[in-house]
Amino acid sequence: MPAAKPPEFRRRAVELARAGDQPVAKIASDLGISESCLRRWMAVDDVDAGRREGLTTSERKELVELRRQNRLQAMEIEILKRASAYFARENVLPKG
């Protein structure tokens, strides 16, 4: 997998593609990236700018974080359920 490009590089590449001086494929090859990569960056920029429907970059990051927290909380709840069941059994059985 190629290394991720810095945000400034992405922004400038999108600006070049939007200028329309050259075809997107030519710009992408000059920058050393694939055409599909540049088109994806353009689509993400459209969403972030509100020109297109979809999740913005910040909303996507927030969604990833919330899903991670949700998984963590589900695991914690499962641990607490098992612990409470264990201690409930311990209190019911006669000690001897």
Jmol script that loads the backbone (N, CA, C; Angstrom):
load data "model"
ATOM      1  N   MET A   1       0.851  -1.175   0.000  1.00  0.00           N
ATOM      2  CA  MET A   1       0.000   0.000   0.000  1.00  0.00           C
ATOM      3  C   MET A   1       0.895   1.235   0.000  1.00  0.00           C
ATOM      4  N   PRO A   2       0.656   2.160  -0.918  1.00  0.00           N
ATOM      5  CA  PRO A   2       1.494   3.362  -0.962  1.00  0.00           C
ATOM      6  C   PRO A   2       1.276   4.243   0.263  1.00  0.00           C
ATOM      7  N   ALA A   3       2.288   5.014   0.563  1.00  0.00           N
ATOM      8  CA  ALA A   3       2.203   5.909   1.724  1.00  0.00           C
ATOM      9  C   ALA A   3       1.131   6.972   1.483  1.00  0.00           C
ATOM     10  N   ALA A   4       0.459   7.349   2.548  1.00  0.00           N
ATOM     11  CA  ALA A   4      -0.571   8.380   2.456  1.00  0.00           C
ATOM     12  C   ALA A   4       0.073   9.726   2.141  1.00  0.00           C
ATOM     13  N   LYS A   5      -0.591  10.482   1.332  1.00  0.00           N
ATOM     14  CA  LYS A   5      -0.091  11.804   0.946  1.00  0.00           C
ATOM     15  C   LYS A   5      -0.580  12.834   1.968  1.00  0.00           C
ATOM     16  N   PRO A   6       0.206  13.868   2.226  1.00  0.00           N
ATOM     17  CA  PRO A   6      -0.201  14.893   3.182  1.00  0.00           C
ATOM     18  C   PRO A   6      -1.432  15.664   2.689  1.00  0.00           C
ATOM     19  N   PRO A   7      -2.211  16.203   3.610  1.00  0.00           N
ATOM     20  CA  PRO A   7      -3.430  16.940   3.229  1.00  0.00           C
ATOM     21  C   PRO A   7      -3.162  18.096   2.266  1.00  0.00           C
ATOM     22  N   GLU A   8      -2.046  18.786   2.436  1.00  0.00           N
ATOM     23  CA  GLU A   8      -1.739  19.908   1.550  1.00  0.00           C
ATOM     24  C   GLU A   8      -1.512  19.419   0.111  1.00  0.00           C
ATOM     25  N   PHE A   9      -0.861  18.282  -0.031  1.00  0.00           N
ATOM     26  CA  PHE A   9      -0.646  17.684  -1.354  1.00  0.00           C
ATOM     27  C   PHE A   9      -1.994  17.348  -1.992  1.00  0.00           C
ATOM     28  N   ARG A  10      -2.875  16.750  -1.201  1.00  0.00           N
ATOM     29  CA  ARG A  10      -4.200  16.391  -1.705  1.00  0.00           C
ATOM     30  C   ARG A  10      -4.978  17.623  -2.137  1.00  0.00           C
ATOM     31  N   ARG A  11      -4.950  18.654  -1.292  1.00  0.00           N
ATOM     32  CA  ARG A  11      -5.682  19.879  -1.602  1.00  0.00           C
ATOM     33  C   ARG A  11      -5.186  20.496  -2.899  1.00  0.00           C
ATOM     34  N   ARG A  12      -3.879  20.550  -3.050  1.00  0.00           N
ATOM     35  CA  ARG A  12      -3.298  21.154  -4.250  1.00  0.00           C
ATOM     36  C   ARG A  12      -3.607  20.306  -5.488  1.00  0.00           C
ATOM     37  N   ALA A  13      -3.574  19.006  -5.362  1.00  0.00           N
ATOM     38  CA  ALA A  13      -3.901  18.120  -6.484  1.00  0.00           C
ATOM     39  C   ALA A  13      -5.350  18.329  -6.929  1.00  0.00           C
ATOM     40  N   VAL A  14      -6.250  18.462  -5.982  1.00  0.00           N
ATOM     41  CA  VAL A  14      -7.660  18.702  -6.306  1.00  0.00           C
ATOM     42  C   VAL A  14      -7.814  20.055  -7.001  1.00  0.00           C
ATOM     43  N   GLU A  15      -7.110  21.065  -6.505  1.00  0.00           N
ATOM     44  CA  GLU A  15      -7.163  22.384  -7.145  1.00  0.00           C
ATOM     45  C   GLU A  15      -6.689  22.310  -8.592  1.00  0.00           C
ATOM     46  N   LEU A  16      -5.594  21.600  -8.840  1.00  0.00           N
ATOM     47  CA  LEU A  16      -5.080  21.450 -10.202  1.00  0.00           C
ATOM     48  C   LEU A  16      -6.104  20.751 -11.106  1.00  0.00           C
ATOM     49  N   ALA A  17      -6.737  19.706 -10.572  1.00  0.00           N
ATOM     50  CA  ALA A  17      -7.708  18.958 -11.362  1.00  0.00           C
ATOM     51  C   ALA A  17      -8.937  19.815 -11.665  1.00  0.00           C
ATOM     52  N   ARG A  18      -9.343  20.620 -10.704  1.00  0.00           N
ATOM     53  CA  ARG A  18     -10.526  21.470 -10.890  1.00  0.00           C
ATOM     54  C   ARG A  18     -10.248  22.628 -11.846  1.00  0.00           C
ATOM     55  N   ALA A  19      -8.998  23.034 -11.967  1.00  0.00           N
ATOM     56  CA  ALA A  19      -8.651  24.128 -12.866  1.00  0.00           C
ATOM     57  C   ALA A  19      -8.984  23.751 -14.308  1.00  0.00           C
ATOM     58  N   GLY A  20      -8.915  22.482 -14.642  1.00  0.00           N
ATOM     59  CA  GLY A  20      -9.312  22.018 -15.961  1.00  0.00           C
ATOM     60  C   GLY A  20      -8.316  22.301 -17.067  1.00  0.00           C
ATOM     61  N   ASP A  21      -7.092  22.705 -16.727  1.00  0.00           N
ATOM     62  CA  ASP A  21      -6.077  22.980 -17.745  1.00  0.00           C
ATOM     63  C   ASP A  21      -5.617  21.706 -18.447  1.00  0.00           C
ATOM     64  N   GLN A  22      -5.633  20.599 -17.698  1.00  0.00           N
ATOM     65  CA  GLN A  22      -5.200  19.320 -18.234  1.00  0.00           C
ATOM     66  C   GLN A  22      -6.198  18.256 -17.805  1.00  0.00           C
ATOM     67  N   PRO A  23      -6.223  17.131 -18.500  1.00  0.00           N
ATOM     68  CA  PRO A  23      -7.108  16.038 -18.079  1.00  0.00           C
ATOM     69  C   PRO A  23      -6.691  15.490 -16.707  1.00  0.00           C
ATOM     70  N   VAL A  24      -7.673  14.975 -15.997  1.00  0.00           N
ATOM     71  CA  VAL A  24      -7.421  14.429 -14.655  1.00  0.00           C
ATOM     72  C   VAL A  24      -6.378  13.314 -14.715  1.00  0.00           C
ATOM     73  N   ALA A  25      -6.452  12.477 -15.727  1.00  0.00           N
ATOM     74  CA  ALA A  25      -5.494  11.364 -15.853  1.00  0.00           C
ATOM     75  C   ALA A  25      -4.066  11.886 -15.983  1.00  0.00           C
ATOM     76  N   LYS A  26      -3.864  12.940 -16.724  1.00  0.00           N
ATOM     77  CA  LYS A  26      -2.525  13.516 -16.916  1.00  0.00           C
ATOM     78  C   LYS A  26      -2.006  14.100 -15.600  1.00  0.00           C
ATOM     79  N   ILE A  27      -2.859  14.831 -14.908  1.00  0.00           N
ATOM     80  CA  ILE A  27      -2.460  15.431 -13.620  1.00  0.00           C
ATOM     81  C   ILE A  27      -2.077  14.329 -12.636  1.00  0.00           C
ATOM     82  N   ALA A  28      -2.905  13.291 -12.583  1.00  0.00           N
ATOM     83  CA  ALA A  28      -2.639  12.187 -11.652  1.00  0.00           C
ATOM     84  C   ALA A  28      -1.308  11.517 -11.965  1.00  0.00           C
ATOM     85  N   SER A  29      -1.052  11.239 -13.238  1.00  0.00           N
ATOM     86  CA  SER A  29       0.214  10.577 -13.577  1.00  0.00           C
ATOM     87  C   SER A  29       1.409  11.486 -13.298  1.00  0.00           C
ATOM     88  N   ASP A  30       1.251  12.798 -13.529  1.00  0.00           N
ATOM     89  CA  ASP A  30       2.335  13.737 -13.221  1.00  0.00           C
ATOM     90  C   ASP A  30       2.635  13.773 -11.720  1.00  0.00           C
ATOM     91  N   LEU A  31       1.611  13.594 -10.915  1.00  0.00           N
ATOM     92  CA  LEU A  31       1.787  13.632  -9.454  1.00  0.00           C
ATOM     93  C   LEU A  31       2.180  12.271  -8.875  1.00  0.00           C
ATOM     94  N   GLY A  32       2.146  11.239  -9.702  1.00  0.00           N
ATOM     95  CA  GLY A  32       2.536   9.914  -9.230  1.00  0.00           C
ATOM     96  C   GLY A  32       1.451   9.194  -8.459  1.00  0.00           C
ATOM     97  N   ILE A  33       0.193   9.515  -8.747  1.00  0.00           N
ATOM     98  CA  ILE A  33      -0.936   8.837  -8.112  1.00  0.00           C
ATOM     99  C   ILE A  33      -1.842   8.299  -9.210  1.00  0.00           C
ATOM    100  N   SER A  34      -2.773   7.427  -8.835  1.00  0.00           N
ATOM    101  CA  SER A  34      -3.689   6.885  -9.831  1.00  0.00           C
ATOM    102  C   SER A  34      -4.818   7.876 -10.100  1.00  0.00           C
ATOM    103  N   GLU A  35      -5.414   7.737 -11.251  1.00  0.00           N
ATOM    104  CA  GLU A  35      -6.534   8.613 -11.615  1.00  0.00           C
ATOM    105  C   GLU A  35      -7.705   8.412 -10.659  1.00  0.00           C
ATOM    106  N   SER A  36      -7.957   7.157 -10.294  1.00  0.00           N
ATOM    107  CA  SER A  36      -9.071   6.882  -9.381  1.00  0.00           C
ATOM    108  C   SER A  36      -8.827   7.514  -8.017  1.00  0.00           C
ATOM    109  N   CYS A  37      -7.588   7.550  -7.591  1.00  0.00           N
ATOM    110  CA  CYS A  37      -7.246   8.181  -6.312  1.00  0.00           C
ATOM    111  C   CYS A  37      -7.572   9.675  -6.363  1.00  0.00           C
ATOM    112  N   LEU A  38      -7.156  10.335  -7.429  1.00  0.00           N
ATOM    113  CA  LEU A  38      -7.425  11.762  -7.562  1.00  0.00           C
ATOM    114  C   LEU A  38      -8.918  12.032  -7.657  1.00  0.00           C
ATOM    115  N   ARG A  39      -9.637  11.201  -8.382  1.00  0.00           N
ATOM    116  CA  ARG A  39     -11.094  11.383  -8.483  1.00  0.00           C
ATOM    117  C   ARG A  39     -11.770  11.171  -7.125  1.00  0.00           C
ATOM    118  N   ARG A  40     -11.264  10.228  -6.339  1.00  0.00           N
ATOM    119  CA  ARG A  40     -11.807   9.999  -4.994  1.00  0.00           C
ATOM    120  C   ARG A  40     -11.555  11.218  -4.109  1.00  0.00           C
ATOM    121  N   TRP A  41     -10.341  11.800  -4.204  1.00  0.00           N
ATOM    122  CA  TRP A  41     -10.041  13.014  -3.441  1.00  0.00           C
ATOM    123  C   TRP A  41     -10.975  14.141  -3.851  1.00  0.00           C
ATOM    124  N   MET A  42     -11.285  14.216  -5.145  1.00  0.00           N
ATOM    125  CA  MET A  42     -12.194  15.259  -5.620  1.00  0.00           C
ATOM    126  C   MET A  42     -13.602  15.037  -5.073  1.00  0.00           C
ATOM    127  N   ALA A  43     -14.041  13.793  -5.033  1.00  0.00           N
ATOM    128  CA  ALA A  43     -15.362  13.477  -4.493  1.00  0.00           C
ATOM    129  C   ALA A  43     -15.442  13.808  -3.003  1.00  0.00           C
ATOM    130  N   VAL A  44     -14.387  13.478  -2.258  1.00  0.00           N
ATOM    131  CA  VAL A  44     -14.351  13.804  -0.820  1.00  0.00           C
ATOM    132  C   VAL A  44     -14.383  15.318  -0.629  1.00  0.00           C
ATOM    133  N   ASP A  45     -13.659  16.041  -1.471  1.00  0.00           N
ATOM    134  CA  ASP A  45     -13.670  17.501  -1.401  1.00  0.00           C
ATOM    135  C   ASP A  45     -15.061  18.051  -1.687  1.00  0.00           C
ATOM    136  N   ASP A  46     -15.768  17.461  -2.652  1.00  0.00           N
ATOM    137  CA  ASP A  46     -17.135  17.888  -2.949  1.00  0.00           C
ATOM    138  C   ASP A  46     -18.044  17.708  -1.735  1.00  0.00           C
ATOM    139  N   VAL A  47     -17.918  16.588  -1.063  1.00  0.00           N
ATOM    140  CA  VAL A  47     -18.737  16.322   0.130  1.00  0.00           C
ATOM    141  C   VAL A  47     -18.380  17.302   1.241  1.00  0.00           C
ATOM    142  N   ASP A  48     -17.071  17.495   1.470  1.00  0.00           N
ATOM    143  CA  ASP A  48     -16.634  18.406   2.535  1.00  0.00           C
ATOM    144  C   ASP A  48     -17.077  19.842   2.275  1.00  0.00           C
ATOM    145  N   ALA A  49     -17.135  20.217   0.999  1.00  0.00           N
ATOM    146  CA  ALA A  49     -17.530  21.585   0.636  1.00  0.00           C
ATOM    147  C   ALA A  49     -19.044  21.739   0.565  1.00  0.00           C
ATOM    148  N   GLY A  50     -19.793  20.654   0.678  1.00  0.00           N
ATOM    149  CA  GLY A  50     -21.247  20.735   0.639  1.00  0.00           C
ATOM    150  C   GLY A  50     -21.823  20.711  -0.765  1.00  0.00           C
ATOM    151  N   ARG A  51     -21.015  20.422  -1.749  1.00  0.00           N
ATOM    152  CA  ARG A  51     -21.507  20.361  -3.128  1.00  0.00           C
ATOM    153  C   ARG A  51     -22.131  19.007  -3.449  1.00  0.00           C
ATOM    154  N   ARG A  52     -21.981  18.057  -2.543  1.00  0.00           N
ATOM    155  CA  ARG A  52     -22.459  16.696  -2.768  1.00  0.00           C
ATOM    156  C   ARG A  52     -22.921  16.112  -1.442  1.00  0.00           C
ATOM    157  N   GLU A  53     -23.905  15.229  -1.497  1.00  0.00           N
ATOM    158  CA  GLU A  53     -24.408  14.569  -0.294  1.00  0.00           C
ATOM    159  C   GLU A  53     -23.414  13.526   0.204  1.00  0.00           C
ATOM    160  N   GLY A  54     -23.366  13.326   1.496  1.00  0.00           N
ATOM    161  CA  GLY A  54     -22.513  12.295   2.071  1.00  0.00           C
ATOM    162  C   GLY A  54     -21.912  12.748   3.385  1.00  0.00           C
ATOM    163  N   LEU A  55     -21.132  11.857   3.985  1.00  0.00           N
ATOM    164  CA  LEU A  55     -20.476  12.158   5.248  1.00  0.00           C
ATOM    165  C   LEU A  55     -19.202  12.954   4.986  1.00  0.00           C
ATOM    166  N   THR A  56     -19.063  14.053   5.701  1.00  0.00           N
ATOM    167  CA  THR A  56     -17.839  14.837   5.582  1.00  0.00           C
ATOM    168  C   THR A  56     -16.707  14.094   6.283  1.00  0.00           C
ATOM    169  N   THR A  57     -15.508  14.558   6.080  1.00  0.00           N
ATOM    170  CA  THR A  57     -14.343  13.928   6.694  1.00  0.00           C
ATOM    171  C   THR A  57     -14.459  13.941   8.216  1.00  0.00           C
ATOM    172  N   SER A  58     -14.876  15.062   8.773  1.00  0.00           N
ATOM    173  CA  SER A  58     -14.994  15.145  10.232  1.00  0.00           C
ATOM    174  C   SER A  58     -16.120  14.250  10.740  1.00  0.00           C
ATOM    175  N   GLU A  59     -17.224  14.160   9.999  1.00  0.00           N
ATOM    176  CA  GLU A  59     -18.321  13.278  10.404  1.00  0.00           C
ATOM    177  C   GLU A  59     -17.886  11.817  10.332  1.00  0.00           C
ATOM    178  N   ARG A  60     -17.114  11.487   9.319  1.00  0.00           N
ATOM    179  CA  ARG A  60     -16.622  10.114   9.183  1.00  0.00           C
ATOM    180  C   ARG A  60     -15.692   9.755  10.342  1.00  0.00           C
ATOM    181  N   LYS A  61     -14.797  10.688  10.718  1.00  0.00           N
ATOM    182  CA  LYS A  61     -13.908  10.448  11.856  1.00  0.00           C
ATOM    183  C   LYS A  61     -14.714  10.266  13.135  1.00  0.00           C
ATOM    184  N   GLU A  62     -15.741  11.106  13.312  1.00  0.00           N
ATOM    185  CA  GLU A  62     -16.585  11.001  14.501  1.00  0.00           C
ATOM    186  C   GLU A  62     -17.316   9.660  14.520  1.00  0.00           C
ATOM    187  N   LEU A  63     -17.816   9.222  13.372  1.00  0.00           N
ATOM    188  CA  LEU A  63     -18.510   7.945  13.290  1.00  0.00           C
ATOM    189  C   LEU A  63     -17.584   6.792  13.650  1.00  0.00           C
ATOM    190  N   VAL A  64     -16.368   6.817  13.160  1.00  0.00           N
ATOM    191  CA  VAL A  64     -15.388   5.773  13.486  1.00  0.00           C
ATOM    192  C   VAL A  64     -15.131   5.747  14.992  1.00  0.00           C
ATOM    193  N   GLU A  65     -14.954   6.927  15.580  1.00  0.00           N
ATOM    194  CA  GLU A  65     -14.699   7.004  17.019  1.00  0.00           C
ATOM    195  C   GLU A  65     -15.904   6.503  17.831  1.00  0.00           C
ATOM    196  N   LEU A  66     -17.110   6.880  17.420  1.00  0.00           N
ATOM    197  CA  LEU A  66     -18.308   6.440  18.134  1.00  0.00           C
ATOM    198  C   LEU A  66     -18.500   4.926  18.022  1.00  0.00           C
ATOM    199  N   ARG A  67     -18.202   4.370  16.858  1.00  0.00           N
ATOM    200  CA  ARG A  67     -18.300   2.911  16.713  1.00  0.00           C
ATOM    201  C   ARG A  67     -17.278   2.205  17.591  1.00  0.00           C
ATOM    202  N   ARG A  68     -16.081   2.767  17.680  1.00  0.00           N
ATOM    203  CA  ARG A  68     -15.051   2.176  18.545  1.00  0.00           C
ATOM    204  C   ARG A  68     -15.510   2.209  19.999  1.00  0.00           C
ATOM    205  N   GLN A  69     -16.041   3.343  20.422  1.00  0.00           N
ATOM    206  CA  GLN A  69     -16.539   3.469  21.792  1.00  0.00           C
ATOM    207  C   GLN A  69     -17.693   2.506  22.045  1.00  0.00           C
ATOM    208  N   ASN A  70     -18.553   2.335  21.051  1.00  0.00           N
ATOM    209  CA  ASN A  70     -19.689   1.431  21.188  1.00  0.00           C
ATOM    210  C   ASN A  70     -19.218  -0.008  21.394  1.00  0.00           C
ATOM    211  N   ARG A  71     -18.213  -0.433  20.590  1.00  0.00           N
ATOM    212  CA  ARG A  71     -17.663  -1.788  20.752  1.00  0.00           C
ATOM    213  C   ARG A  71     -17.064  -1.968  22.142  1.00  0.00           C
ATOM    214  N   LEU A  72     -16.324  -0.951  22.596  1.00  0.00           N
ATOM    215  CA  LEU A  72     -15.696  -1.018  23.910  1.00  0.00           C
ATOM    216  C   LEU A  72     -16.748  -1.126  25.015  1.00  0.00           C
ATOM    217  N   GLN A  73     -17.792  -0.319  24.913  1.00  0.00           N
ATOM    218  CA  GLN A  73     -18.851  -0.360  25.922  1.00  0.00           C
ATOM    219  C   GLN A  73     -19.606  -1.686  25.896  1.00  0.00           C
ATOM    220  N   ALA A  74     -19.813  -2.252  24.713  1.00  0.00           N
ATOM    221  CA  ALA A  74     -20.475  -3.557  24.618  1.00  0.00           C
ATOM    222  C   ALA A  74     -19.639  -4.630  25.310  1.00  0.00           C
ATOM    223  N   MET A  75     -18.309  -4.564  25.138  1.00  0.00           N
ATOM    224  CA  MET A  75     -17.437  -5.528  25.824  1.00  0.00           C
ATOM    225  C   MET A  75     -17.498  -5.327  27.336  1.00  0.00           C
ATOM    226  N   GLU A  76     -17.489  -4.077  27.766  1.00  0.00           N
ATOM    227  CA  GLU A  76     -17.545  -3.805  29.201  1.00  0.00           C
ATOM    228  C   GLU A  76     -18.863  -4.293  29.797  1.00  0.00           C
ATOM    229  N   ILE A  77     -19.960  -4.103  29.087  1.00  0.00           N
ATOM    230  CA  ILE A  77     -21.265  -4.570  29.567  1.00  0.00           C
ATOM    231  C   ILE A  77     -21.267  -6.087  29.682  1.00  0.00           C
ATOM    232  N   GLU A  78     -20.691  -6.769  28.686  1.00  0.00           N
ATOM    233  CA  GLU A  78     -20.634  -8.223  28.723  1.00  0.00           C
ATOM    234  C   GLU A  78     -19.813  -8.710  29.923  1.00  0.00           C
ATOM    235  N   ILE A  79     -18.716  -8.052  30.209  1.00  0.00           N
ATOM    236  CA  ILE A  79     -17.890  -8.413  31.367  1.00  0.00           C
ATOM    237  C   ILE A  79     -18.672  -8.214  32.660  1.00  0.00           C
ATOM    238  N   LEU A  80     -19.384  -7.095  32.745  1.00  0.00           N
ATOM    239  CA  LEU A  80     -20.177  -6.827  33.954  1.00  0.00           C
ATOM    240  C   LEU A  80     -21.315  -7.832  34.119  1.00  0.00           C
ATOM    241  N   LYS A  81     -21.937  -8.242  33.024  1.00  0.00           N
ATOM    242  CA  LYS A  81     -23.000  -9.254  33.099  1.00  0.00           C
ATOM    243  C   LYS A  81     -22.449 -10.570  33.631  1.00  0.00           C
ATOM    244  N   ARG A  82     -21.295 -10.975  33.111  1.00  0.00           N
ATOM    245  CA  ARG A  82     -20.695 -12.232  33.552  1.00  0.00           C
ATOM    246  C   ARG A  82     -20.270 -12.156  35.019  1.00  0.00           C
ATOM    247  N   ALA A  83     -19.740 -11.011  35.408  1.00  0.00           N
ATOM    248  CA  ALA A  83     -19.321 -10.846  36.803  1.00  0.00           C
ATOM    249  C   ALA A  83     -20.532 -10.880  37.735  1.00  0.00           C
ATOM    250  N   SER A  84     -21.605 -10.198  37.340  1.00  0.00           N
ATOM    251  CA  SER A  84     -22.790 -10.197  38.209  1.00  0.00           C
ATOM    252  C   SER A  84     -23.399 -11.593  38.286  1.00  0.00           C
ATOM    253  N   ALA A  85     -23.390 -12.355  37.196  1.00  0.00           N
ATOM    254  CA  ALA A  85     -23.908 -13.721  37.229  1.00  0.00           C
ATOM    255  C   ALA A  85     -23.037 -14.597  38.123  1.00  0.00           C
ATOM    256  N   TYR A  86     -21.730 -14.402  38.060  1.00  0.00           N
ATOM    257  CA  TYR A  86     -20.816 -15.167  38.897  1.00  0.00           C
ATOM    258  C   TYR A  86     -21.071 -14.889  40.373  1.00  0.00           C
ATOM    259  N   PHE A  87     -21.175 -13.611  40.726  1.00  0.00           N
ATOM    260  CA  PHE A  87     -21.391 -13.263  42.130  1.00  0.00           C
ATOM    261  C   PHE A  87     -22.796 -13.630  42.593  1.00  0.00           C
ATOM    262  N   ALA A  88     -23.769 -13.624  41.716  1.00  0.00           N
ATOM    263  CA  ALA A  88     -25.122 -14.048  42.090  1.00  0.00           C
ATOM    264  C   ALA A  88     -25.126 -15.531  42.413  1.00  0.00           C
ATOM    265  N   ARG A  89     -24.433 -16.335  41.625  1.00  0.00           N
ATOM    266  CA  ARG A  89     -24.342 -17.778  41.905  1.00  0.00           C
ATOM    267  C   ARG A  89     -23.621 -18.023  43.209  1.00  0.00           C
ATOM    268  N   GLU A  90     -22.592 -17.260  43.462  1.00  0.00           N
ATOM    269  CA  GLU A  90     -21.811 -17.436  44.684  1.00  0.00           C
ATOM    270  C   GLU A  90     -22.657 -17.160  45.925  1.00  0.00           C
ATOM    271  N   ASN A  91     -23.561 -16.198  45.853  1.00  0.00           N
ATOM    272  CA  ASN A  91     -24.408 -15.849  46.996  1.00  0.00           C
ATOM    273  C   ASN A  91     -25.546 -16.850  47.204  1.00  0.00           C
ATOM    274  N   VAL A  92     -25.944 -17.583  46.170  1.00  0.00           N
ATOM    275  CA  VAL A  92     -27.068 -18.519  46.261  1.00  0.00           C
ATOM    276  C   VAL A  92     -26.620 -19.861  46.813  1.00  0.00           C
ATOM    277  N   LEU A  93     -25.454 -20.313  46.413  1.00  0.00           N
ATOM    278  CA  LEU A  93     -24.980 -21.622  46.837  1.00  0.00           C
ATOM    279  C   LEU A  93     -24.604 -21.591  48.319  1.00  0.00           C
ATOM    280  N   PRO A  94     -24.927 -22.697  49.021  1.00  0.00           N
ATOM    281  CA  PRO A  94     -24.548 -22.750  50.436  1.00  0.00           C
ATOM    282  C   PRO A  94     -23.030 -22.821  50.572  1.00  0.00           C
ATOM    283  N   LYS A  95     -22.557 -22.151  51.591  1.00  0.00           N
ATOM    284  CA  LYS A  95     -21.117 -22.168  51.838  1.00  0.00           C
ATOM    285  C   LYS A  95     -20.803 -23.340  52.732  1.00  0.00           C
ATOM    286  N   GLY A  96     -19.738 -23.985  52.396  1.00  0.00           N
ATOM    287  CA  GLY A  96     -19.486 -25.132  53.233  1.00  0.00           C
ATOM    288  C   GLY A  96     -18.184 -25.712  53.118  1.00  0.00           C
TER     289      GLY A  96
END
end "model"
wireframe off; spacefill off
backbone 0.3
color backbone group
